Amino acid sequence: MDSFSSPSSGSSPKLSTDDIMEQLRTQLAQAYAEEFLETVRGKCFEKCITKPGSSLSGSESSCISRCIDRYIEATGIIGKALFSQR
């Protein structure tokens, strides 16, 4: 059982709100990193790797780099827009 689903008992420490929030932040950061890697693999590699082989060509490498840069830029813009509405 994890700390969220374990029953309360005298021997287990009680988590503070700050501890729970920190755990949530860590889990969200991990989920974001996994989503980013999945997007890069699923979209950028599929778009940019035209002839799979043992190494990347210069154009494939440049394409992947640009694709990753655009994804980072887009997620930053979306994040700013979402947080500025609050």
PDB file of N, CA, C and O in Angstrom:
ATOM      1  N   MET A   1       0.836  -1.196   0.000  1.00  0.00           N
ATOM      2  CA  MET A   1       0.000   0.000   0.000  1.00  0.00           C
ATOM      3  C   MET A   1       0.872   1.248   0.000  1.00  0.00           C
ATOM      4  O   MET A   1       1.952   1.256   0.591  1.00  0.00           O
ATOM      5  N   ASP A   2       0.413   2.282  -0.649  1.00  0.00           N
ATOM      6  CA  ASP A   2       1.163   3.533  -0.614  1.00  0.00           C
ATOM      7  C   ASP A   2       0.676   4.392   0.540  1.00  0.00           C
ATOM      8  O   ASP A   2      -0.250   4.011   1.255  1.00  0.00           O
ATOM      9  N   SER A   3       1.292   5.542   0.721  1.00  0.00           N
ATOM     10  CA  SER A   3       0.968   6.387   1.865  1.00  0.00           C
ATOM     11  C   SER A   3      -0.436   6.978   1.793  1.00  0.00           C
ATOM     12  O   SER A   3      -0.973   7.411   2.812  1.00  0.00           O
ATOM     13  N   PHE A   4      -1.042   7.004   0.595  1.00  0.00           N
ATOM     14  CA  PHE A   4      -2.376   7.553   0.471  1.00  0.00           C
ATOM     15  C   PHE A   4      -3.450   6.542   0.848  1.00  0.00           C
ATOM     16  O   PHE A   4      -4.521   6.926   1.319  1.00  0.00           O
ATOM     17  N   SER A   5      -3.179   5.258   0.648  1.00  0.00           N
ATOM     18  CA  SER A   5      -4.213   4.258   0.875  1.00  0.00           C
ATOM     19  C   SER A   5      -3.999   3.445   2.136  1.00  0.00           C
ATOM     20  O   SER A   5      -4.848   2.620   2.473  1.00  0.00           O
ATOM     21  N   SER A   6      -2.908   3.644   2.842  1.00  0.00           N
ATOM     22  CA  SER A   6      -2.676   2.864   4.042  1.00  0.00           C
ATOM     23  C   SER A   6      -3.575   3.361   5.167  1.00  0.00           C
ATOM     24  O   SER A   6      -3.796   4.563   5.313  1.00  0.00           O
ATOM     25  N   PRO A   7      -4.084   2.436   5.950  1.00  0.00           N
ATOM     26  CA  PRO A   7      -4.972   2.842   7.043  1.00  0.00           C
ATOM     27  C   PRO A   7      -4.194   3.561   8.122  1.00  0.00           C
ATOM     28  O   PRO A   7      -2.997   3.332   8.295  1.00  0.00           O
ATOM     29  N   SER A   8      -4.876   4.433   8.848  1.00  0.00           N
ATOM     30  CA  SER A   8      -4.241   5.171   9.933  1.00  0.00           C
ATOM     31  C   SER A   8      -4.035   4.232  11.101  1.00  0.00           C
ATOM     32  O   SER A   8      -4.925   3.463  11.465  1.00  0.00           O
ATOM     33  N   SER A   9      -2.856   4.304  11.681  1.00  0.00           N
ATOM     34  CA  SER A   9      -2.579   3.535  12.877  1.00  0.00           C
ATOM     35  C   SER A   9      -1.613   4.337  13.714  1.00  0.00           C
ATOM     36  O   SER A   9      -1.007   5.297  13.237  1.00  0.00           O
ATOM     37  N   GLY A  10      -1.472   3.942  14.959  1.00  0.00           N
ATOM     38  CA  GLY A  10      -0.598   4.662  15.858  1.00  0.00           C
ATOM     39  C   GLY A  10       0.856   4.594  15.451  1.00  0.00           C
ATOM     40  O   GLY A  10       1.638   5.464  15.834  1.00  0.00           O
ATOM     41  N   SER A  11       1.247   3.574  14.679  1.00  0.00           N
ATOM     42  CA  SER A  11       2.659   3.415  14.334  1.00  0.00           C
ATOM     43  C   SER A  11       3.047   4.128  13.045  1.00  0.00           C
ATOM     44  O   SER A  11       4.227   4.416  12.845  1.00  0.00           O
ATOM     45  N   SER A  12       2.098   4.420  12.168  1.00  0.00           N
ATOM     46  CA  SER A  12       2.450   5.076  10.908  1.00  0.00           C
ATOM     47  C   SER A  12       2.372   6.591  11.082  1.00  0.00           C
ATOM     48  O   SER A  12       1.447   7.107  11.710  1.00  0.00           O
ATOM     49  N   PRO A  13       3.359   7.302  10.516  1.00  0.00           N
ATOM     50  CA  PRO A  13       3.349   8.763  10.659  1.00  0.00           C
ATOM     51  C   PRO A  13       2.224   9.387   9.834  1.00  0.00           C
ATOM     52  O   PRO A  13       1.894   8.909   8.748  1.00  0.00           O
ATOM     53  N   LYS A  14       1.652  10.445  10.360  1.00  0.00           N
ATOM     54  CA  LYS A  14       0.597  11.162   9.647  1.00  0.00           C
ATOM     55  C   LYS A  14       1.260  12.182   8.728  1.00  0.00           C
ATOM     56  O   LYS A  14       2.142  12.929   9.149  1.00  0.00           O
ATOM     57  N   LEU A  15       0.831  12.205   7.478  1.00  0.00           N
ATOM     58  CA  LEU A  15       1.392  13.128   6.508  1.00  0.00           C
ATOM     59  C   LEU A  15       0.749  14.494   6.649  1.00  0.00           C
ATOM     60  O   LEU A  15      -0.465  14.615   6.811  1.00  0.00           O
ATOM     61  N   SER A  16       1.580  15.514   6.584  1.00  0.00           N
ATOM     62  CA  SER A  16       1.058  16.871   6.615  1.00  0.00           C
ATOM     63  C   SER A  16       0.557  17.246   5.227  1.00  0.00           C
ATOM     64  O   SER A  16       0.846  16.565   4.244  1.00  0.00           O
ATOM     65  N   THR A  17      -0.184  18.317   5.162  1.00  0.00           N
ATOM     66  CA  THR A  17      -0.669  18.808   3.872  1.00  0.00           C
ATOM     67  C   THR A  17       0.505  19.131   2.954  1.00  0.00           C
ATOM     68  O   THR A  17       0.448  18.857   1.755  1.00  0.00           O
ATOM     69  N   ASP A  18       1.568  19.712   3.507  1.00  0.00           N
ATOM     70  CA  ASP A  18       2.753  20.030   2.705  1.00  0.00           C
ATOM     71  C   ASP A  18       3.403  18.764   2.151  1.00  0.00           C
ATOM     72  O   ASP A  18       3.855  18.750   1.006  1.00  0.00           O
ATOM     73  N   ASP A  19       3.453  17.699   2.956  1.00  0.00           N
ATOM     74  CA  ASP A  19       4.028  16.440   2.496  1.00  0.00           C
ATOM     75  C   ASP A  19       3.208  15.856   1.351  1.00  0.00           C
ATOM     76  O   ASP A  19       3.760  15.378   0.360  1.00  0.00           O
ATOM     77  N   ILE A  20       1.893  15.899   1.495  1.00  0.00           N
ATOM     78  CA  ILE A  20       1.009  15.375   0.451  1.00  0.00           C
ATOM     79  C   ILE A  20       1.158  16.202  -0.822  1.00  0.00           C
ATOM     80  O   ILE A  20       1.231  15.645  -1.917  1.00  0.00           O
ATOM     81  N   MET A  21       1.204  17.518  -0.687  1.00  0.00           N
ATOM     82  CA  MET A  21       1.368  18.387  -1.859  1.00  0.00           C
ATOM     83  C   MET A  21       2.700  18.112  -2.554  1.00  0.00           C
ATOM     84  O   MET A  21       2.763  18.103  -3.783  1.00  0.00           O
ATOM     85  N   GLU A  22       3.751  17.891  -1.791  1.00  0.00           N
ATOM     86  CA  GLU A  22       5.057  17.597  -2.380  1.00  0.00           C
ATOM     87  C   GLU A  22       5.028  16.263  -3.127  1.00  0.00           C
ATOM     88  O   GLU A  22       5.616  16.144  -4.203  1.00  0.00           O
ATOM     89  N   GLN A  23       4.353  15.266  -2.569  1.00  0.00           N
ATOM     90  CA  GLN A  23       4.210  13.987  -3.257  1.00  0.00           C
ATOM     91  C   GLN A  23       3.443  14.162  -4.567  1.00  0.00           C
ATOM     92  O   GLN A  23       3.804  13.573  -5.586  1.00  0.00           O
ATOM     93  N   LEU A  24       2.388  14.971  -4.535  1.00  0.00           N
ATOM     94  CA  LEU A  24       1.612  15.223  -5.755  1.00  0.00           C
ATOM     95  C   LEU A  24       2.447  15.944  -6.802  1.00  0.00           C
ATOM     96  O   LEU A  24       2.393  15.607  -7.985  1.00  0.00           O
ATOM     97  N   ARG A  25       3.228  16.948  -6.366  1.00  0.00           N
ATOM     98  CA  ARG A  25       4.109  17.656  -7.307  1.00  0.00           C
ATOM     99  C   ARG A  25       5.098  16.697  -7.952  1.00  0.00           C
ATOM    100  O   ARG A  25       5.338  16.764  -9.158  1.00  0.00           O
ATOM    101  N   THR A  26       5.670  15.809  -7.154  1.00  0.00           N
ATOM    102  CA  THR A  26       6.638  14.842  -7.669  1.00  0.00           C
ATOM    103  C   THR A  26       5.969  13.909  -8.678  1.00  0.00           C
ATOM    104  O   THR A  26       6.536  13.623  -9.733  1.00  0.00           O
ATOM    105  N   GLN A  27       4.772  13.439  -8.358  1.00  0.00           N
ATOM    106  CA  GLN A  27       4.062  12.552  -9.271  1.00  0.00           C
ATOM    107  C   GLN A  27       3.670  13.265 -10.557  1.00  0.00           C
ATOM    108  O   GLN A  27       3.742  12.677 -11.636  1.00  0.00           O
ATOM    109  N   LEU A  28       3.257  14.526 -10.455  1.00  0.00           N
ATOM    110  CA  LEU A  28       2.917  15.294 -11.654  1.00  0.00           C
ATOM    111  C   LEU A  28       4.146  15.537 -12.524  1.00  0.00           C
ATOM    112  O   LEU A  28       4.064  15.454 -13.750  1.00  0.00           O
ATOM    113  N   ALA A  29       5.277  15.835 -11.903  1.00  0.00           N
ATOM    114  CA  ALA A  29       6.515  16.042 -12.661  1.00  0.00           C
ATOM    115  C   ALA A  29       6.913  14.767 -13.389  1.00  0.00           C
ATOM    116  O   ALA A  29       7.345  14.812 -14.541  1.00  0.00           O
ATOM    117  N   GLN A  30       6.768  13.631 -12.717  1.00  0.00           N
ATOM    118  CA  GLN A  30       7.091  12.357 -13.345  1.00  0.00           C
ATOM    119  C   GLN A  30       6.143  12.075 -14.509  1.00  0.00           C
ATOM    120  O   GLN A  30       6.578  11.622 -15.567  1.00  0.00           O
ATOM    121  N   ALA A  31       4.869  12.336 -14.321  1.00  0.00           N
ATOM    122  CA  ALA A  31       3.888  12.121 -15.389  1.00  0.00           C
ATOM    123  C   ALA A  31       4.186  13.030 -16.578  1.00  0.00           C
ATOM    124  O   ALA A  31       4.075  12.598 -17.726  1.00  0.00           O
ATOM    125  N   TYR A  32       4.564  14.282 -16.321  1.00  0.00           N
ATOM    126  CA  TYR A  32       4.903  15.208 -17.400  1.00  0.00           C
ATOM    127  C   TYR A  32       6.121  14.703 -18.169  1.00  0.00           C
ATOM    128  O   TYR A  32       6.137  14.736 -19.400  1.00  0.00           O
ATOM    129  N   ALA A  33       7.134  14.239 -17.451  1.00  0.00           N
ATOM    130  CA  ALA A  33       8.344  13.724 -18.105  1.00  0.00           C
ATOM    131  C   ALA A  33       8.010  12.512 -18.966  1.00  0.00           C
ATOM    132  O   ALA A  33       8.521  12.385 -20.079  1.00  0.00           O
ATOM    133  N   GLU A  34       7.164  11.625 -18.467  1.00  0.00           N
ATOM    134  CA  GLU A  34       6.773  10.451 -19.250  1.00  0.00           C
ATOM    135  C   GLU A  34       5.987  10.854 -20.488  1.00  0.00           C
ATOM    136  O   GLU A  34       6.195  10.294 -21.564  1.00  0.00           O
ATOM    137  N   GLU A  35       5.087  11.819 -20.346  1.00  0.00           N
ATOM    138  CA  GLU A  35       4.314  12.298 -21.497  1.00  0.00           C
ATOM    139  C   GLU A  35       5.235  12.932 -22.537  1.00  0.00           C
ATOM    140  O   GLU A  35       5.077  12.708 -23.737  1.00  0.00           O
ATOM    141  N   PHE A  36       6.195  13.723 -22.068  1.00  0.00           N
ATOM    142  CA  PHE A  36       7.142  14.365 -22.974  1.00  0.00           C
ATOM    143  C   PHE A  36       7.914  13.321 -23.772  1.00  0.00           C
ATOM    144  O   PHE A  36       8.028  13.432 -24.992  1.00  0.00           O
ATOM    145  N   LEU A  37       8.446  12.304 -23.090  1.00  0.00           N
ATOM    146  CA  LEU A  37       9.207  11.264 -23.783  1.00  0.00           C
ATOM    147  C   LEU A  37       8.339  10.491 -24.765  1.00  0.00           C
ATOM    148  O   LEU A  37       8.789  10.146 -25.857  1.00  0.00           O
ATOM    149  N   GLU A  38       7.102  10.221 -24.382  1.00  0.00           N
ATOM    150  CA  GLU A  38       6.188   9.520 -25.278  1.00  0.00           C
ATOM    151  C   GLU A  38       5.890  10.361 -26.520  1.00  0.00           C
ATOM    152  O   GLU A  38       5.838   9.830 -27.629  1.00  0.00           O
ATOM    153  N   THR A  39       5.697  11.650 -26.342  1.00  0.00           N
ATOM    154  CA  THR A  39       5.427  12.540 -27.467  1.00  0.00           C
ATOM    155  C   THR A  39       6.626  12.608 -28.403  1.00  0.00           C
ATOM    156  O   THR A  39       6.486  12.510 -29.622  1.00  0.00           O
ATOM    157  N   VAL A  40       7.801  12.777 -27.816  1.00  0.00           N
ATOM    158  CA  VAL A  40       9.008  12.842 -28.640  1.00  0.00           C
ATOM    159  C   VAL A  40       9.183  11.548 -29.430  1.00  0.00           C
ATOM    160  O   VAL A  40       9.454  11.565 -30.631  1.00  0.00           O
ATOM    161  N   ARG A  41       9.021  10.434 -28.731  1.00  0.00           N
ATOM    162  CA  ARG A  41       9.194   9.155 -29.411  1.00  0.00           C
ATOM    163  C   ARG A  41       8.114   8.945 -30.456  1.00  0.00           C
ATOM    164  O   ARG A  41       8.405   8.560 -31.589  1.00  0.00           O
ATOM    165  N   GLY A  42       6.878   9.196 -30.082  1.00  0.00           N
ATOM    166  CA  GLY A  42       5.761   8.900 -30.965  1.00  0.00           C
ATOM    167  C   GLY A  42       5.607   9.847 -32.133  1.00  0.00           C
ATOM    168  O   GLY A  42       5.231   9.436 -33.231  1.00  0.00           O
ATOM    169  N   LYS A  43       5.894  11.106 -31.900  1.00  0.00           N
ATOM    170  CA  LYS A  43       5.658  12.095 -32.954  1.00  0.00           C
ATOM    171  C   LYS A  43       6.937  12.524 -33.653  1.00  0.00           C
ATOM    172  O   LYS A  43       7.036  12.456 -34.878  1.00  0.00           O
ATOM    173  N   CYS A  44       7.901  12.961 -32.881  1.00  0.00           N
ATOM    174  CA  CYS A  44       9.116  13.492 -33.494  1.00  0.00           C
ATOM    175  C   CYS A  44       9.905  12.413 -34.220  1.00  0.00           C
ATOM    176  O   CYS A  44      10.333  12.624 -35.355  1.00  0.00           O
ATOM    177  N   PHE A  45      10.104  11.271 -33.595  1.00  0.00           N
ATOM    178  CA  PHE A  45      10.849  10.213 -34.262  1.00  0.00           C
ATOM    179  C   PHE A  45      10.101   9.721 -35.494  1.00  0.00           C
ATOM    180  O   PHE A  45      10.701   9.507 -36.548  1.00  0.00           O
ATOM    181  N   GLU A  46       8.795   9.542 -35.358  1.00  0.00           N
ATOM    182  CA  GLU A  46       8.000   9.064 -36.491  1.00  0.00           C
ATOM    183  C   GLU A  46       8.063  10.047 -37.657  1.00  0.00           C
ATOM    184  O   GLU A  46       8.143   9.648 -38.818  1.00  0.00           O
ATOM    185  N   LYS A  47       8.025  11.327 -37.331  1.00  0.00           N
ATOM    186  CA  LYS A  47       8.061  12.358 -38.365  1.00  0.00           C
ATOM    187  C   LYS A  47       9.443  12.490 -38.993  1.00  0.00           C
ATOM    188  O   LYS A  47       9.568  12.705 -40.199  1.00  0.00           O
ATOM    189  N   CYS A  48      10.479  12.360 -38.165  1.00  0.00           N
ATOM    190  CA  CYS A  48      11.824  12.732 -38.608  1.00  0.00           C
ATOM    191  C   CYS A  48      12.694  11.576 -39.089  1.00  0.00           C
ATOM    192  O   CYS A  48      13.584  11.783 -39.914  1.00  0.00           O
ATOM    193  N   ILE A  49      12.462  10.393 -38.604  1.00  0.00           N
ATOM    194  CA  ILE A  49      13.311   9.264 -38.976  1.00  0.00           C
ATOM    195  C   ILE A  49      12.706   8.590 -40.199  1.00  0.00           C
ATOM    196  O   ILE A  49      11.741   7.834 -40.096  1.00  0.00           O
ATOM    197  N   THR A  50      13.280   8.872 -41.337  1.00  0.00           N
ATOM    198  CA  THR A  50      12.732   8.339 -42.583  1.00  0.00           C
ATOM    199  C   THR A  50      13.342   6.987 -42.957  1.00  0.00           C
ATOM    200  O   THR A  50      12.674   6.141 -43.552  1.00  0.00           O
ATOM    201  N   LYS A  51      14.607   6.791 -42.606  1.00  0.00           N
ATOM    202  CA  LYS A  51      15.288   5.535 -42.902  1.00  0.00           C
ATOM    203  C   LYS A  51      15.987   5.049 -41.628  1.00  0.00           C
ATOM    204  O   LYS A  51      17.135   5.417 -41.378  1.00  0.00           O
ATOM    205  N   PRO A  52      15.302   4.220 -40.816  1.00  0.00           N
ATOM    206  CA  PRO A  52      15.935   3.744 -39.591  1.00  0.00           C
ATOM    207  C   PRO A  52      17.262   3.043 -39.887  1.00  0.00           C
ATOM    208  O   PRO A  52      17.374   2.274 -40.842  1.00  0.00           O
ATOM    209  N   GLY A  53      18.233   3.315 -39.075  1.00  0.00           N
ATOM    210  CA  GLY A  53      19.549   2.715 -39.247  1.00  0.00           C
ATOM    211  C   GLY A  53      20.328   2.802 -37.955  1.00  0.00           C
ATOM    212  O   GLY A  53      19.758   3.034 -36.890  1.00  0.00           O
ATOM    213  N   SER A  54      21.627   2.617 -38.050  1.00  0.00           N
ATOM    214  CA  SER A  54      22.472   2.594 -36.857  1.00  0.00           C
ATOM    215  C   SER A  54      22.839   4.001 -36.377  1.00  0.00           C
ATOM    216  O   SER A  54      23.343   4.164 -35.266  1.00  0.00           O
ATOM    217  N   SER A  55      22.591   5.013 -37.205  1.00  0.00           N
ATOM    218  CA  SER A  55      22.879   6.386 -36.793  1.00  0.00           C
ATOM    219  C   SER A  55      21.906   7.332 -37.503  1.00  0.00           C
ATOM    220  O   SER A  55      21.246   6.967 -38.475  1.00  0.00           O
ATOM    221  N   LEU A  56      21.843   8.562 -36.981  1.00  0.00           N
ATOM    222  CA  LEU A  56      20.965   9.571 -37.571  1.00  0.00           C
ATOM    223  C   LEU A  56      21.715  10.357 -38.628  1.00  0.00           C
ATOM    224  O   LEU A  56      22.905  10.639 -38.486  1.00  0.00           O
ATOM    225  N   SER A  57      21.008  10.706 -39.686  1.00  0.00           N
ATOM    226  CA  SER A  57      21.598  11.607 -40.666  1.00  0.00           C
ATOM    227  C   SER A  57      21.534  13.020 -40.091  1.00  0.00           C
ATOM    228  O   SER A  57      20.858  13.258 -39.091  1.00  0.00           O
ATOM    229  N   GLY A  58      22.235  13.949 -40.723  1.00  0.00           N
ATOM    230  CA  GLY A  58      22.210  15.335 -40.275  1.00  0.00           C
ATOM    231  C   GLY A  58      20.824  15.936 -40.321  1.00  0.00           C
ATOM    232  O   GLY A  58      20.432  16.666 -39.411  1.00  0.00           O
ATOM    233  N   SER A  59      20.078  15.638 -41.370  1.00  0.00           N
ATOM    234  CA  SER A  59      18.723  16.196 -41.488  1.00  0.00           C
ATOM    235  C   SER A  59      17.784  15.570 -40.456  1.00  0.00           C
ATOM    236  O   SER A  59      16.914  16.255 -39.919  1.00  0.00           O
ATOM    237  N   GLU A  60      17.951  14.284 -40.175  1.00  0.00           N
ATOM    238  CA  GLU A  60      17.123  13.648 -39.150  1.00  0.00           C
ATOM    239  C   GLU A  60      17.412  14.239 -37.771  1.00  0.00           C
ATOM    240  O   GLU A  60      16.495  14.507 -36.995  1.00  0.00           O
ATOM    241  N   SER A  61      18.676  14.434 -37.483  1.00  0.00           N
ATOM    242  CA  SER A  61      19.078  15.015 -36.200  1.00  0.00           C
ATOM    243  C   SER A  61      18.525  16.432 -36.042  1.00  0.00           C
ATOM    244  O   SER A  61      18.021  16.788 -34.977  1.00  0.00           O
ATOM    245  N   SER A  62      18.620  17.234 -37.094  1.00  0.00           N
ATOM    246  CA  SER A  62      18.090  18.598 -37.061  1.00  0.00           C
ATOM    247  C   SER A  62      16.574  18.600 -36.895  1.00  0.00           C
ATOM    248  O   SER A  62      16.025  19.412 -36.150  1.00  0.00           O
ATOM    249  N   CYS A  63      15.906  17.694 -37.589  1.00  0.00           N
ATOM    250  CA  CYS A  63      14.447  17.596 -37.513  1.00  0.00           C
ATOM    251  C   CYS A  63      14.017  17.249 -36.095  1.00  0.00           C
ATOM    252  O   CYS A  63      13.088  17.860 -35.567  1.00  0.00           O
ATOM    253  N   ILE A  64      14.672  16.283 -35.474  1.00  0.00           N
ATOM    254  CA  ILE A  64      14.329  15.893 -34.102  1.00  0.00           C
ATOM    255  C   ILE A  64      14.559  17.061 -33.154  1.00  0.00           C
ATOM    256  O   ILE A  64      13.729  17.334 -32.287  1.00  0.00           O
ATOM    257  N   SER A  65      15.677  17.745 -33.316  1.00  0.00           N
ATOM    258  CA  SER A  65      15.991  18.884 -32.458  1.00  0.00           C
ATOM    259  C   SER A  65      14.928  19.970 -32.576  1.00  0.00           C
ATOM    260  O   SER A  65      14.467  20.502 -31.566  1.00  0.00           O
ATOM    261  N   ARG A  66      14.539  20.300 -33.801  1.00  0.00           N
ATOM    262  CA  ARG A  66      13.493  21.315 -34.007  1.00  0.00           C
ATOM    263  C   ARG A  66      12.150  20.855 -33.439  1.00  0.00           C
ATOM    264  O   ARG A  66      11.426  21.646 -32.834  1.00  0.00           O
ATOM    265  N   CYS A  67      11.823  19.594 -33.633  1.00  0.00           N
ATOM    266  CA  CYS A  67      10.560  19.049 -33.135  1.00  0.00           C
ATOM    267  C   CYS A  67      10.504  19.147 -31.613  1.00  0.00           C
ATOM    268  O   CYS A  67       9.493  19.574 -31.056  1.00  0.00           O
ATOM    269  N   ILE A  68      11.575  18.757 -30.944  1.00  0.00           N
ATOM    270  CA  ILE A  68      11.631  18.834 -29.483  1.00  0.00           C
ATOM    271  C   ILE A  68      11.531  20.288 -29.027  1.00  0.00           C
ATOM    272  O   ILE A  68      10.796  20.595 -28.089  1.00  0.00           O
ATOM    273  N   ASP A  69      12.265  21.180 -29.682  1.00  0.00           N
ATOM    274  CA  ASP A  69      12.204  22.604 -29.336  1.00  0.00           C
ATOM    275  C   ASP A  69      10.790  23.150 -29.462  1.00  0.00           C
ATOM    276  O   ASP A  69      10.337  23.892 -28.590  1.00  0.00           O
ATOM    277  N   ARG A  70      10.086  22.797 -30.531  1.00  0.00           N
ATOM    278  CA  ARG A  70       8.716  23.278 -30.727  1.00  0.00           C
ATOM    279  C   ARG A  70       7.779  22.721 -29.661  1.00  0.00           C
ATOM    280  O   ARG A  70       6.899  23.432 -29.177  1.00  0.00           O
ATOM    281  N   TYR A  71       7.963  21.455 -29.294  1.00  0.00           N
ATOM    282  CA  TYR A  71       7.122  20.860 -28.268  1.00  0.00           C
ATOM    283  C   TYR A  71       7.340  21.557 -26.926  1.00  0.00           C
ATOM    284  O   TYR A  71       6.377  21.857 -26.220  1.00  0.00           O
ATOM    285  N   ILE A  72       8.588  21.813 -26.573  1.00  0.00           N
ATOM    286  CA  ILE A  72       8.885  22.520 -25.324  1.00  0.00           C
ATOM    287  C   ILE A  72       8.278  23.915 -25.348  1.00  0.00           C
ATOM    288  O   ILE A  72       7.685  24.355 -24.363  1.00  0.00           O
ATOM    289  N   GLU A  73       8.423  24.608 -26.465  1.00  0.00           N
ATOM    290  CA  GLU A  73       7.856  25.956 -26.604  1.00  0.00           C
ATOM    291  C   GLU A  73       6.334  25.924 -26.474  1.00  0.00           C
ATOM    292  O   GLU A  73       5.750  26.753 -25.776  1.00  0.00           O
ATOM    293  N   ALA A  74       5.699  24.974 -27.141  1.00  0.00           N
ATOM    294  CA  ALA A  74       4.240  24.872 -27.108  1.00  0.00           C
ATOM    295  C   ALA A  74       3.735  24.553 -25.704  1.00  0.00           C
ATOM    296  O   ALA A  74       2.756  25.148 -25.254  1.00  0.00           O
ATOM    297  N   THR A  75       4.383  23.631 -25.011  1.00  0.00           N
ATOM    298  CA  THR A  75       3.931  23.305 -23.661  1.00  0.00           C
ATOM    299  C   THR A  75       4.140  24.486 -22.714  1.00  0.00           C
ATOM    300  O   THR A  75       3.356  24.673 -21.784  1.00  0.00           O
ATOM    301  N   GLY A  76       5.180  25.279 -22.937  1.00  0.00           N
ATOM    302  CA  GLY A  76       5.389  26.482 -22.131  1.00  0.00           C
ATOM    303  C   GLY A  76       4.296  27.510 -22.353  1.00  0.00           C
ATOM    304  O   GLY A  76       3.805  28.111 -21.398  1.00  0.00           O
ATOM    305  N   ILE A  77       3.914  27.716 -23.590  1.00  0.00           N
ATOM    306  CA  ILE A  77       2.843  28.669 -23.924  1.00  0.00           C
ATOM    307  C   ILE A  77       1.519  28.207 -23.317  1.00  0.00           C
ATOM    308  O   ILE A  77       0.776  29.008 -22.751  1.00  0.00           O
ATOM    309  N   ILE A  78       1.232  26.920 -23.437  1.00  0.00           N
ATOM    310  CA  ILE A  78      -0.009  26.382 -22.885  1.00  0.00           C
ATOM    311  C   ILE A  78      -0.016  26.524 -21.370  1.00  0.00           C
ATOM    312  O   ILE A  78      -1.020  26.923 -20.779  1.00  0.00           O
ATOM    313  N   GLY A  79       1.112  26.195 -20.748  1.00  0.00           N
ATOM    314  CA  GLY A  79       1.213  26.305 -19.288  1.00  0.00           C
ATOM    315  C   GLY A  79       1.005  27.727 -18.816  1.00  0.00           C
ATOM    316  O   GLY A  79       0.285  27.958 -17.845  1.00  0.00           O
ATOM    317  N   LYS A  80       1.626  28.689 -19.491  1.00  0.00           N
ATOM    318  CA  LYS A  80       1.453  30.098 -19.114  1.00  0.00           C
ATOM    319  C   LYS A  80       0.008  30.531 -19.280  1.00  0.00           C
ATOM    320  O   LYS A  80      -0.531  31.243 -18.433  1.00  0.00           O
ATOM    321  N   ALA A  81      -0.621  30.105 -20.366  1.00  0.00           N
ATOM    322  CA  ALA A  81      -2.020  30.474 -20.600  1.00  0.00           C
ATOM    323  C   ALA A  81      -2.936  29.879 -19.528  1.00  0.00           C
ATOM    324  O   ALA A  81      -3.852  30.548 -19.050  1.00  0.00           O
ATOM    325  N   LEU A  82      -2.693  28.641 -19.156  1.00  0.00           N
ATOM    326  CA  LEU A  82      -3.526  28.003 -18.136  1.00  0.00           C
ATOM    327  C   LEU A  82      -3.351  28.676 -16.781  1.00  0.00           C
ATOM    328  O   LEU A  82      -4.337  28.925 -16.087  1.00  0.00           O
ATOM    329  N   PHE A  83      -2.111  28.974 -16.392  1.00  0.00           N
ATOM    330  CA  PHE A  83      -1.872  29.539 -15.079  1.00  0.00           C
ATOM    331  C   PHE A  83      -2.203  31.025 -14.996  1.00  0.00           C
ATOM    332  O   PHE A  83      -2.430  31.539 -13.901  1.00  0.00           O
ATOM    333  N   SER A  84      -2.235  31.724 -16.120  1.00  0.00           N
ATOM    334  CA  SER A  84      -2.586  33.143 -16.082  1.00  0.00           C
ATOM    335  C   SER A  84      -4.099  33.345 -15.946  1.00  0.00           C
ATOM    336  O   SER A  84      -4.541  34.437 -15.588  1.00  0.00           O
ATOM    337  N   GLN A  85      -4.888  32.321 -16.225  1.00  0.00           N
ATOM    338  CA  GLN A  85      -6.340  32.412 -16.105  1.00  0.00           C
ATOM    339  C   GLN A  85      -6.805  32.290 -14.667  1.00  0.00           C
ATOM    340  O   GLN A  85      -7.961  32.587 -14.368  1.00  0.00           O
ATOM    341  N   ARG A  86      -5.942  31.867 -13.783  1.00  0.00           N
ATOM    342  CA  ARG A  86      -6.339  31.665 -12.367  1.00  0.00           C
ATOM    343  C   ARG A  86      -6.355  32.940 -11.605  1.00  0.00           C
ATOM    344  O   ARG A  86      -6.664  32.943 -10.413  1.00  0.00           O
TER     345      ARG A  86
END
